[in-house]
Amino acid sequence: MATSPQWSASGFCAIGPVLFLIFINDLEVGTTSTVLKFADDTKLFRSVVSQVDRSMLNNDLDTVCEWADRWQMKFNVSKCKVMHYGRKDTGIDPSYYMYGQPIEVGSVYRKGFRCCIF
């Protein structure tokens, strides 16, 4: 006898979150940066000490956006933020883009470190 999916009290199938995690499992394929995923949040990061590192990070952002397009999804660029950690200005252009749109950079200063807030 075949069984139907188990439904929760709210009416949603309990297997949905598991399927979503399986679905996004290959998100980082083709990237050189580290990708962290938790539920529907994604963080892409790497150490940027040169223009080459910056270009690699931008290329990885393009790769992730191409992945989303392939699966008919889209990242909400207005919710994306660039975060910098470090003690000094490196002179590296801090511009990063998704879907051709610049990603916002916000900053807060604390204990000599410059970092951006989400």
Secondary structure, 3 states (H helix, E strand, C coil): CCCCCCECCCCCECCHHHHHHHHCCCCCCCCCCEEEEECCEEEEECCCCCHHHHHHHHHHHHHHHHHHHHCCCCCCHHHCEECCCCCCCCCCCCCCEECCEECEECCEEECCEEECCC
